[in-house]
Amino acid sequence: MSQLSNFTKGFLRENPVFVLLLGMCPTLGTTTSAINGMGMGLATTFVLAMSNVVISLIAGLIPAKVRIPSFIVVIAAFVTVIDLAMAGFLPALHSQLGLFIPLIVVNCIVLGRAEAFASKNGVLPSLIDGLGMGLGFTFALTLLGATRELLGSGAIFGFKFISGDGILVFVLAPGAFFALGFLILIMNKLAKKQS
């Protein structure tokens, strides 16, 4: 598989949110705005890419019986790095995302890519895979956050485009399900047109 194909599969064919329906907890919980979705997605991308690189380097050294716990330790180390960095440099975003940042450790996208791809491939393909899947996740969370923010408050990234209050349900928890459902429907229609 070519490196470009490895990179783009996270956006299109295997998008973690719109196709595989993975990582639904942070997807629904952090996308009240585009900036929150983007922040969560980029944090996850960093963890995905870095943990994929390290796991591809050490996979041959880890006994089969402790493979998954070892992967979790590597992932947890990078989650700690991003958690502390966000707390220090982006405190407002860090407080908005709250508990969802430490929960990246148990995000099935990260552990799934470590097990399915990084442990079986070299460093460069694992890095590209992590970046592709992570940026696909970021794209999905940012799009969902922007949709909810636009419909709920008439703004995107805090810039007001529509006067008035918007549709309140979209900034509340049920709005995440409605918006995600419609975005999945649109993505499926686009995928069918391309095939």
TORPA-4810 file (N, C-alpha, C, O; in nm, 3 decimals):
<nodes>
NODE_1_0.085_-0.117_0.000_0.000_0.000_0.000_0.090_0.124_0.000_0.186_0.131_0.076_M
NODE_2_0.058_0.219_-0.084_0.142_0.339_-0.094_0.127_0.425_0.032_0.028_0.414_0.104_S
NODE_3_0.227_0.509_0.058_0.225_0.595_0.175_0.108_0.694_0.168_0.045_0.723_0.270_Q
NODE_4_0.079_0.748_0.049_-0.032_0.841_0.034_-0.165_0.774_0.063_-0.252_0.832_0.129_L
NODE_5_-0.180_0.653_0.015_-0.302_0.578_0.042_-0.316_0.550_0.192_-0.426_0.556_0.246_S
NODE_6_-0.205_0.520_0.257_-0.203_0.500_0.402_-0.249_0.625_0.474_-0.322_0.618_0.573_N
NODE_7_-0.207_0.741_0.424_-0.239_0.869_0.487_-0.386_0.906_0.466_-0.452_0.950_0.560_F
NODE_8_-0.436_0.889_0.345_-0.572_0.936_0.314_-0.683_0.843_0.362_-0.799_0.884_0.368_T
NODE_9_-0.650_0.719_0.397_-0.758_0.628_0.438_-0.829_0.676_0.565_-0.946_0.645_0.585_K
NODE_10_-0.759_0.752_0.650_-0.821_0.806_0.770_-0.923_0.914_0.741_-1.012_0.940_0.823_G
NODE_11_-0.911_0.978_0.626_-1.006_1.082_0.587_-1.128_1.023_0.517_-1.241_1.068_0.540_F
NODE_12_-1.107_0.925_0.433_-1.214_0.878_0.346_-1.260_0.737_0.380_-1.361_0.719_0.449_L
NODE_13_-1.187_0.637_0.333_-1.233_0.498_0.342_-1.250_0.448_0.484_-1.343_0.372_0.512_R
NODE_14_-1.161_0.489_0.575_-1.165_0.438_0.713_-1.171_0.552_0.815_-1.108_0.544_0.920_E
NODE_15_-1.247_0.656_0.785_-1.257_0.766_0.881_-1.309_0.710_1.013_-1.412_0.644_1.016_N
NODE_16_-1.236_0.737_1.123_-1.275_0.678_1.251_-1.416_0.712_1.297_-1.481_0.630_1.361_P
NODE_17_-1.464_0.830_1.265_-1.595_0.874_1.312_-1.705_0.841_1.211_-1.805_0.779_1.247_V
NODE_18_-1.688_0.882_1.087_-1.795_0.871_0.989_-1.810_0.732_0.928_-1.919_0.698_0.881_F
NODE_19_-1.705_0.652_0.927_-1.713_0.520_0.865_-1.705_0.409_0.970_-1.791_0.321_0.975_V
NODE_20_-1.603_0.413_1.055_-1.581_0.307_1.153_-1.662_0.325_1.281_-1.679_0.231_1.358_L
NODE_21_-1.713_0.446_1.304_-1.790_0.481_1.423_-1.714_0.447_1.552_-1.770_0.390_1.645_L
NODE_22_-1.586_0.485_1.554_-1.503_0.466_1.673_-1.484_0.600_1.743_-1.499_0.706_1.682_L
NODE_23_-1.451_0.594_1.870_-1.424_0.716_1.946_-1.547_0.801_1.966_-1.538_0.924_1.963_G
NODE_24_-1.662_0.739_1.986_-1.786_0.815_1.997_-1.794_0.899_2.124_-1.859_1.004_2.124_M
NODE_25_-1.730_0.856_2.233_-1.735_0.934_2.358_-1.676_1.073_2.339_-1.745_1.171_2.367_C
NODE_26_-1.551_1.088_2.292_-1.500_1.223_2.270_-1.569_1.294_2.154_-1.581_1.416_2.154_P
NODE_27_-1.615_1.217_2.056_-1.682_1.278_1.941_-1.808_1.350_1.986_-1.831_1.464_1.946_T
NODE_28_-1.887_1.286_2.066_-2.012_1.347_2.110_-1.993_1.442_2.228_-2.068_1.538_2.242_L
NODE_29_-1.893_1.416_2.311_-1.875_1.494_2.432_-1.799_1.624_2.415_-1.818_1.717_2.494_G
NODE_30_-1.712_1.634_2.315_-1.626_1.753_2.305_-1.659_1.845_2.189_-1.593_1.947_2.172_T
NODE_31_-1.757_1.811_2.109_-1.781_1.888_1.987_-1.888_1.995_2.001_-1.965_2.019_1.908_T
NODE_32_-1.894_2.060_2.117_-1.990_2.169_2.133_-1.949_2.291_2.051_-2.031_2.379_2.026_T
NODE_33_-1.823_2.296_2.010_-1.776_2.405_1.924_-1.666_2.351_1.832_-1.608_2.245_1.858_S
NODE_34_-1.638_2.424_1.726_-1.535_2.382_1.631_-1.398_2.380_1.697_-1.318_2.291_1.669_A
NODE_35_-1.369_2.477_1.782_-1.237_2.483_1.845_-1.216_2.367_1.941_-1.106_2.313_1.951_I
NODE_36_-1.321_2.328_2.013_-1.310_2.211_2.101_-1.287_2.083_2.021_-1.204_2.000_2.058_N
NODE_37_-1.361_2.068_1.912_-1.342_1.951_1.827_-1.203_1.945_1.768_-1.139_1.839_1.766_G
NODE_38_-1.155_2.059_1.721_-1.021_2.063_1.663_-0.914_2.035_1.769_-0.818_1.962_1.744_M
NODE_39_-0.931_2.094_1.887_-0.835_2.072_1.995_-0.827_1.927_2.036_-0.718_1.873_2.054_G
NODE_40_-0.942_1.863_2.051_-0.944_1.721_2.089_-0.885_1.636_1.978_-0.809_1.542_2.005_M
NODE_41_-0.918_1.668_1.854_-0.865_1.592_1.741_-0.715_1.603_1.728_-0.647_1.503_1.703_G
NODE_42_-0.662_1.723_1.745_-0.516_1.742_1.734_-0.442_1.676_1.849_-0.333_1.623_1.830_L
NODE_43_-0.501_1.679_1.969_-0.440_1.610_2.083_-0.434_1.459_2.055_-0.332_1.395_2.081_A
NODE_44_-0.542_1.405_2.003_-0.547_1.262_1.970_-0.450_1.230_1.857_-0.387_1.124_1.858_T
NODE_45_-0.437_1.320_1.758_-0.343_1.299_1.648_-0.200_1.290_1.699_-0.125_1.202_1.657_T
NODE_46_-0.163_1.379_1.790_-0.029_1.374_1.849_-0.004_1.240_1.916_0.099_1.176_1.894_F
NODE_47_-0.099_1.197_1.998_-0.084_1.070_2.070_-0.078_0.953_1.972_0.005_0.863_1.987_V
NODE_48_-0.164_0.954_1.872_-0.166_0.847_1.771_-0.034_0.837_1.697_0.024_0.729_1.685_L
NODE_49_0.014_0.949_1.648_0.137_0.948_1.568_0.257_0.907_1.652_0.335_0.821_1.610_A
NODE_50_0.273_0.966_1.769_0.389_0.937_1.852_0.386_0.795_1.907_0.489_0.727_1.909_M
NODE_51_0.270_0.749_1.952_0.263_0.613_2.005_0.283_0.511_1.894_0.344_0.406_1.917_S
NODE_52_0.234_0.540_1.773_0.257_0.449_1.661_0.407_0.435_1.632_0.456_0.325_1.608_N
NODE_53_0.479_0.547_1.636_0.624_0.544_1.610_0.695_0.459_1.714_0.774_0.370_1.680_V
NODE_54_0.667_0.484_1.842_0.735_0.411_1.949_0.697_0.263_1.946_0.784_0.177_1.962_V
NODE_55_0.571_0.234_1.926_0.527_0.094_1.923_0.588_0.019_1.806_0.622_-0.098_1.819_I
NODE_56_0.601_0.085_1.691_0.665_0.018_1.576_0.811_-0.011_1.606_0.866_-0.109_1.556_S
NODE_57_0.875_0.073_1.687_1.016_0.052_1.724_1.034_-0.062_1.824_1.132_-0.136_1.816_L
NODE_58_0.942_-0.076_1.919_0.961_-0.173_2.027_0.877_-0.299_2.014_0.888_-0.389_2.098_I
NODE_59_0.794_-0.308_1.911_0.701_-0.421_1.900_0.772_-0.557_1.903_0.722_-0.651_1.963_A
NODE_60_0.888_-0.567_1.840_0.961_-0.693_1.838_1.023_-0.731_1.971_1.062_-0.846_1.990_G
NODE_61_1.033_-0.637_2.063_1.095_-0.662_2.194_0.993_-0.701_2.301_1.031_-0.749_2.408_L
NODE_62_0.866_-0.683_2.272_0.762_-0.705_2.373_0.709_-0.847_2.364_0.668_-0.891_2.257_I
NODE_63_0.710_-0.922_2.477_0.651_-1.056_2.477_0.501_-1.049_2.447_0.434_-0.953_2.484_P
NODE_64_0.449_-1.150_2.381_0.309_-1.152_2.339_0.212_-1.139_2.457_0.105_-1.079_2.442_A
NODE_65_0.247_-1.192_2.572_0.157_-1.190_2.687_0.134_-1.050_2.744_0.031_-1.025_2.807_K
NODE_66_0.228_-0.961_2.724_0.214_-0.826_2.779_0.209_-0.719_2.669_0.240_-0.602_2.694_V
NODE_67_0.171_-0.760_2.551_0.168_-0.668_2.437_0.070_-0.552_2.459_0.110_-0.436_2.449_R
NODE_68_-0.054_-0.582_2.490_-0.156_-0.477_2.507_-0.124_-0.386_2.626_-0.130_-0.264_2.611_I
NODE_69_-0.091_-0.441_2.744_-0.055_-0.350_2.855_0.067_-0.262_2.821_0.073_-0.146_2.863_P
NODE_70_0.161_-0.316_2.747_0.278_-0.236_2.706_0.236_-0.123_2.613_0.285_-0.011_2.626_S
NODE_71_0.147_-0.151_2.520_0.097_-0.048_2.430_0.027_0.062_2.509_0.043_0.180_2.480_F
NODE_72_-0.052_0.022_2.609_-0.125_0.120_2.689_-0.029_0.210_2.767_-0.055_0.330_2.781_I
NODE_73_0.080_0.154_2.817_0.179_0.236_2.888_0.241_0.340_2.794_0.259_0.455_2.833_V
NODE_74_0.274_0.299_2.672_0.330_0.393_2.574_0.228_0.503_2.543_0.262_0.621_2.541_V
NODE_75_0.105_0.463_2.518_0.000_0.560_2.487_-0.021_0.656_2.605_-0.035_0.777_2.586_I
NODE_76_-0.024_0.602_2.727_-0.045_0.684_2.846_0.067_0.787_2.863_0.042_0.899_2.908_A
NODE_77_0.189_0.750_2.828_0.300_0.845_2.838_0.277_0.966_2.748_0.299_1.079_2.790_A
NODE_78_0.233_0.942_2.624_0.210_1.054_2.532_0.084_1.133_2.570_0.078_1.254_2.545_F
NODE_79_-0.015_1.066_2.628_-0.132_1.139_2.677_-0.092_1.232_2.790_-0.141_1.345_2.799_V
NODE_80_-0.004_1.186_2.877_0.045_1.271_2.986_0.118_1.393_2.931_0.100_1.504_2.981_T
NODE_81_0.199_1.373_2.828_0.271_1.485_2.766_0.173_1.588_2.710_0.188_1.707_2.736_V
NODE_82_0.075_1.542_2.634_-0.019_1.637_2.572_-0.108_1.702_2.677_-0.144_1.819_2.664_I
NODE_83_-0.145_1.627_2.780_-0.228_1.682_2.887_-0.155_1.796_2.959_-0.212_1.902_2.981_D
NODE_84_-0.029_1.774_2.995_0.049_1.876_3.064_0.079_1.995_2.973_0.077_2.110_3.017_L
NODE_85_0.106_1.968_2.845_0.134_2.077_2.750_0.011_2.165_2.731_0.021_2.287_2.727_A
NODE_86_-0.106_2.102_2.718_-0.229_2.181_2.701_-0.262_2.258_2.828_-0.309_2.372_2.820_M
NODE_87_-0.239_2.199_2.943_-0.266_2.269_3.069_-0.175_2.391_3.083_-0.217_2.495_3.135_A
NODE_88_-0.051_2.379_3.036_0.044_2.489_3.047_0.027_2.597_2.942_0.040_2.716_2.972_G
NODE_89_-0.001_2.557_2.817_-0.003_2.654_2.706_-0.142_2.691_2.656_-0.159_2.797_2.596_F
NODE_90_-0.240_2.605_2.678_-0.378_2.632_2.633_-0.476_2.603_2.747_-0.560_2.515_2.735_L
NODE_91_-0.466_2.678_2.858_-0.548_2.644_2.976_-0.698_2.653_2.952_-0.774_2.575_3.010_P
NODE_92_-0.743_2.746_2.869_-0.888_2.758_2.844_-0.940_2.635_2.771_-1.043_2.579_2.808_A
NODE_93_-0.868_2.593_2.666_-0.908_2.473_2.592_-0.896_2.350_2.681_-0.983_2.262_2.677_L
NODE_94_-0.791_2.344_2.760_-0.770_2.231_2.850_-0.887_2.217_2.947_-0.933_2.106_2.973_H
NODE_95_-0.935_2.329_3.001_-1.047_2.320_3.095_-1.177_2.284_3.023_-1.264_2.219_3.082_S
NODE_96_-1.193_2.326_2.897_-1.312_2.289_2.819_-1.316_2.139_2.791_-1.422_2.076_2.802_Q
NODE_97_-1.201_2.082_2.755_-1.196_1.939_2.720_-1.195_1.851_2.844_-1.243_1.738_2.841_L
NODE_98_-1.140_1.904_2.953_-1.145_1.837_3.083_-1.100_1.692_3.082_-0.990_1.659_3.039_G
NODE_99_-1.188_1.607_3.130_-1.159_1.465_3.148_-1.137_1.391_3.017_-1.080_1.282_3.017_L
NODE_100_-1.182_1.448_2.906_-1.168_1.377_2.779_-1.022_1.365_2.734_-0.989_1.274_2.657_F
NODE_101_-0.934_1.453_2.781_-0.793_1.441_2.744_-0.730_1.315_2.804_-0.672_1.236_2.730_I
NODE_102_-0.741_1.292_2.936_-0.686_1.167_2.989_-0.753_1.042_2.931_-0.692_0.936_2.927_P
NODE_103_-0.876_1.056_2.887_-0.947_0.940_2.830_-0.894_0.899_2.692_-0.935_0.795_2.639_L
NODE_104_-0.804_0.979_2.635_-0.742_0.938_2.508_-0.669_0.805_2.526_-0.655_0.728_2.431_I
NODE_105_-0.623_0.777_2.648_-0.552_0.652_2.677_-0.636_0.532_2.637_-0.584_0.433_2.585_V
NODE_106_-0.766_0.538_2.662_-0.853_0.423_2.634_-0.933_0.441_2.505_-1.027_0.365_2.480_V
NODE_107_-0.897_0.539_2.425_-0.965_0.559_2.298_-0.934_0.441_2.205_-0.817_0.411_2.179_N
NODE_108_-1.037_0.376_2.158_-1.018_0.255_2.077_-0.948_0.284_1.944_-0.891_0.192_1.885_C
NODE_109_-0.953_0.406_1.897_-0.882_0.441_1.773_-0.732_0.426_1.795_-0.662_0.367_1.713_I
NODE_110_-0.683_0.481_1.906_-0.539_0.481_1.933_-0.489_0.339_1.956_-0.392_0.296_1.894_V
NODE_111_-0.554_0.266_2.045_-0.511_0.129_2.073_-0.531_0.038_1.952_-0.450_-0.051_1.926_L
NODE_112_-0.638_0.061_1.878_-0.663_-0.020_1.758_-0.555_-0.002_1.652_-0.512_-0.100_1.591_G
NODE_113_-0.511_0.121_1.631_-0.405_0.145_1.532_-0.271_0.090_1.581_-0.191_0.041_1.501_R
NODE_114_-0.247_0.096_1.712_-0.124_0.040_1.767_-0.120_-0.111_1.742_-0.018_-0.165_1.700_A
NODE_115_-0.231_-0.177_1.769_-0.237_-0.322_1.755_-0.243_-0.365_1.609_-0.171_-0.456_1.567_E
NODE_116_-0.329_-0.301_1.531_-0.351_-0.346_1.393_-0.244_-0.301_1.296_-0.219_-0.370_1.197_A
NODE_117_-0.180_-0.188_1.322_-0.087_-0.136_1.222_0.055_-0.118_1.274_0.149_-0.177_1.220_F
NODE_118_0.072_-0.037_1.378_0.207_-0.001_1.423_0.289_-0.120_1.468_0.410_-0.124_1.445_A
NODE_119_0.226_-0.218_1.531_0.301_-0.333_1.580_0.346_-0.426_1.468_0.426_-0.516_1.491_S
NODE_120_0.297_-0.405_1.347_0.329_-0.493_1.234_0.404_-0.423_1.121_0.437_-0.485_1.020_K
NODE_121_0.429_-0.291_1.137_0.491_-0.215_1.029_0.608_-0.132_1.082_0.629_-0.121_1.203_N
NODE_122_0.683_-0.074_0.989_0.798_0.007_1.022_0.760_0.145_1.075_0.643_0.179_1.085_G
NODE_123_0.863_0.222_1.107_0.843_0.353_1.170_0.772_0.451_1.077_0.671_0.511_1.117_V
NODE_124_0.821_0.470_0.956_0.762_0.569_0.866_0.617_0.535_0.829_0.531_0.623_0.838_L
NODE_125_0.586_0.412_0.789_0.446_0.382_0.762_0.357_0.398_0.885_0.241_0.439_0.874_P
NODE_126_0.410_0.367_1.004_0.331_0.382_1.126_0.306_0.528_1.158_0.197_0.564_1.202_S
NODE_127_0.405_0.613_1.136_0.388_0.756_1.156_0.283_0.811_1.059_0.195_0.887_1.099_L
NODE_128_0.293_0.773_0.934_0.198_0.821_0.832_0.057_0.771_0.863_-0.040_0.846_0.849_I
NODE_129_0.046_0.646_0.906_-0.084_0.592_0.944_-0.143_0.670_1.062_-0.260_0.706_1.060_D
NODE_130_-0.061_0.696_1.163_-0.108_0.771_1.279_-0.152_0.912_1.244_-0.254_0.960_1.292_G
NODE_131_-0.073_0.978_1.160_-0.110_1.113_1.117_-0.238_1.112_1.034_-0.326_1.196_1.053_L
NODE_132_-0.250_1.016_0.942_-0.369_1.008_0.857_-0.496_0.981_0.937_-0.597_1.050_0.919_G
NODE_133_-0.490_0.881_1.024_-0.607_0.850_1.106_-0.638_0.963_1.203_-0.755_0.997_1.225_M
NODE_134_-0.535_1.021_1.261_-0.555_1.131_1.356_-0.612_1.255_1.291_-0.703_1.318_1.346_G
NODE_135_-0.560_1.290_1.174_-0.613_1.409_1.105_-0.754_1.383_1.050_-0.834_1.475_1.042_L
NODE_136_-0.783_1.258_1.014_-0.920_1.223_0.976_-1.015_1.239_1.094_-1.127_1.287_1.078_G
NODE_137_-0.969_1.198_1.211_-1.046_1.214_1.334_-1.064_1.363_1.365_-1.172_1.406_1.403_F
NODE_138_-0.957_1.441_1.348_-0.963_1.585_1.370_-1.062_1.651_1.275_-1.142_1.736_1.315_T
NODE_139_-1.056_1.611_1.147_-1.150_1.663_1.047_-1.294_1.635_1.091_-1.378_1.724_1.085_F
NODE_140_-1.322_1.513_1.134_-1.458_1.476_1.172_-1.504_1.554_1.295_-1.616_1.604_1.297_A
NODE_141_-1.419_1.566_1.396_-1.457_1.638_1.517_-1.474_1.788_1.490_-1.565_1.851_1.544_L
NODE_142_-1.387_1.844_1.407_-1.399_1.987_1.375_-1.525_2.013_1.294_-1.596_2.111_1.320_T
NODE_143_-1.554_1.928_1.197_-1.675_1.943_1.117_-1.801_1.930_1.202_-1.895_2.008_1.188_L
NODE_144_-1.801_1.832_1.290_-1.917_1.814_1.378_-1.930_1.932_1.474_-2.041_1.982_1.496_L
NODE_145_-1.818_1.977_1.530_-1.822_2.092_1.620_-1.867_2.219_1.549_-1.945_2.296_1.604_G
NODE_146_-1.818_2.239_1.427_-1.859_2.358_1.350_-2.007_2.353_1.317_-2.076_2.455_1.323_A
NODE_147_-2.057_2.235_1.281_-2.199_2.219_1.250_-2.285_2.251_1.371_-2.382_2.325_1.362_T
NODE_148_-2.247_2.194_1.486_-2.323_2.218_1.608_-2.316_2.364_1.652_-2.415_2.422_1.696_R
NODE_149_-2.198_2.422_1.639_-2.180_2.562_1.679_-2.260_2.655_1.588_-2.323_2.749_1.636_E
NODE_150_-2.257_2.629_1.457_-2.330_2.713_1.363_-2.481_2.704_1.386_-2.549_2.806_1.393_L
NODE_151_-2.531_2.581_1.399_-2.675_2.564_1.418_-2.720_2.606_1.558_-2.832_2.654_1.575_L
NODE_152_-2.634_2.588_1.657_-2.672_2.618_1.795_-2.656_2.763_1.835_-2.733_2.814_1.916_G
NODE_153_-2.555_2.830_1.779_-2.533_2.969_1.822_-2.508_3.065_1.705_-2.490_3.184_1.728_S
NODE_154_-2.506_3.014_1.583_-2.487_3.100_1.467_-2.343_3.144_1.446_-2.317_3.243_1.379_G
NODE_155_-2.248_3.070_1.504_-2.107_3.107_1.494_-2.023_2.985_1.455_-2.066_2.871_1.470_A
NODE_156_-1.902_3.012_1.405_-1.802_2.907_1.382_-1.670_2.963_1.431_-1.632_3.075_1.397_I
NODE_157_-1.599_2.885_1.512_-1.474_2.928_1.576_-1.493_3.058_1.653_-1.401_3.139_1.663_F
NODE_158_-1.615_3.078_1.706_-1.644_3.197_1.786_-1.684_3.319_1.705_-1.724_3.420_1.764_G
NODE_159_-1.674_3.314_1.573_-1.713_3.427_1.489_-1.861_3.414_1.452_-1.902_3.316_1.391_F
NODE_160_-1.938_3.513_1.489_-2.083_3.511_1.469_-2.116_3.537_1.323_-2.074_3.637_1.265_K
NODE_161_-2.194_3.446_1.262_-2.236_3.459_1.123_-2.385_3.482_1.110_-2.431_3.546_1.015_F
NODE_162_-2.460_3.432_1.205_-2.605_3.441_1.199_-2.652_3.511_1.326_-2.616_3.471_1.437_I
NODE_163_-2.731_3.614_1.310_-2.781_3.684_1.429_-2.889_3.599_1.497_-2.951_3.513_1.434_S
NODE_164_-2.909_3.624_1.621_-3.008_3.547_1.697_-2.941_3.439_1.780_-2.818_3.429_1.787_G
NODE_165_-3.026_3.359_1.841_-2.976_3.259_1.935_-2.944_3.124_1.873_-2.865_3.050_1.931_D
NODE_166_-3.000_3.089_1.762_-2.979_2.957_1.704_-3.073_2.854_1.765_-3.164_2.887_1.840_G
NODE_167_-3.050_2.730_1.730_-3.134_2.619_1.778_-3.063_2.556_1.898_-2.963_2.486_1.882_I
NODE_168_-3.115_2.580_2.016_-3.049_2.543_2.141_-3.012_2.395_2.148_-2.909_2.360_2.205_L
NODE_169_-3.094_2.308_2.093_-3.070_2.165_2.106_-2.933_2.123_2.050_-2.876_2.024_2.095_V
NODE_170_-2.881_2.198_1.952_-2.754_2.159_1.890_-2.633_2.185_1.978_-2.527_2.125_1.956_F
NODE_171_-2.645_2.273_2.077_-2.533_2.291_2.170_-2.548_2.201_2.293_-2.459_2.197_2.378_V
NODE_172_-2.658_2.130_2.303_-2.682_2.035_2.411_-2.646_1.894_2.363_-2.622_1.871_2.245_L
NODE_173_-2.643_1.800_2.456_-2.603_1.662_2.425_-2.686_1.597_2.312_-2.627_1.534_2.225_A
NODE_174_-2.819_1.610_2.311_-2.894_1.546_2.202_-2.856_1.599_2.064_-2.864_1.527_1.965_P
NODE_175_-2.814_1.727_2.058_-2.775_1.786_1.930_-2.656_1.717_1.868_-2.642_1.714_1.746_G
NODE_176_-2.568_1.662_1.951_-2.453_1.588_1.899_-2.499_1.466_1.819_-2.445_1.438_1.712_A
NODE_177_-2.598_1.396_1.870_-2.649_1.277_1.800_-2.716_1.316_1.668_-2.695_1.252_1.565_F
NODE_178_-2.798_1.422_1.672_-2.865_1.467_1.550_-2.764_1.510_1.443_-2.772_1.468_1.328_F
NODE_179_-2.670_1.594_1.484_-2.571_1.645_1.388_-2.484_1.532_1.334_-2.457_1.527_1.214_A
NODE_180_-2.439_1.442_1.421_-2.356_1.330_1.376_-2.433_1.241_1.279_-2.378_1.197_1.178_L
NODE_181_-2.559_1.215_1.309_-2.641_1.132_1.220_-2.653_1.192_1.080_-2.640_1.122_0.980_G
NODE_182_-2.677_1.322_1.075_-2.689_1.388_0.945_-2.555_1.392_0.871_-2.552_1.374_0.749_F
NODE_183_-2.446_1.415_0.943_-2.314_1.416_0.877_-2.277_1.277_0.825_-2.217_1.265_0.718_L
NODE_184_-2.311_1.173_0.899_-2.285_1.036_0.850_-2.367_1.009_0.725_-2.318_0.948_0.630_I
NODE_185_-2.492_1.053_0.725_-2.578_1.038_0.608_-2.517_1.108_0.486_-2.512_1.050_0.378_L
NODE_186_-2.470_1.230_0.504_-2.408_1.306_0.394_-2.281_1.236_0.347_-2.258_1.224_0.226_I
NODE_187_-2.198_1.189_0.440_-2.073_1.120_0.402_-2.103_0.991_0.326_-2.033_0.959_0.230_M
NODE_188_-2.205_0.917_0.368_-2.241_0.794_0.297_-2.290_0.824_0.156_-2.258_0.750_0.062_N
NODE_189_-2.367_0.931_0.141_-2.414_0.970_0.006_-2.295_1.008_-0.083_-2.290_0.969_-0.199_K
NODE_190_-2.200_1.084_-0.026_-2.081_1.121_-0.105_-1.997_0.999_-0.141_-1.944_0.991_-0.252_L
NODE_191_-1.985_0.905_-0.049_-1.907_0.784_-0.075_-1.970_0.700_-0.185_-1.899_0.641_-0.267_A
NODE_192_-2.104_0.694_-0.188_-2.173_0.616_-0.291_-2.157_0.681_-0.428_-2.147_0.611_-0.529_K
NODE_193_-2.154_0.815_-0.432_-2.134_0.885_-0.560_-1.994_0.860_-0.615_-1.976_0.851_-0.736_K
NODE_194_-1.894_0.848_-0.525_-1.757_0.827_-0.570_-1.732_0.684_-0.617_-1.642_0.661_-0.698_Q
NODE_195_-1.810_0.589_-0.567_-1.786_0.449_-0.606_-1.870_0.405_-0.723_-1.860_0.290_-0.766_S
</nodes>
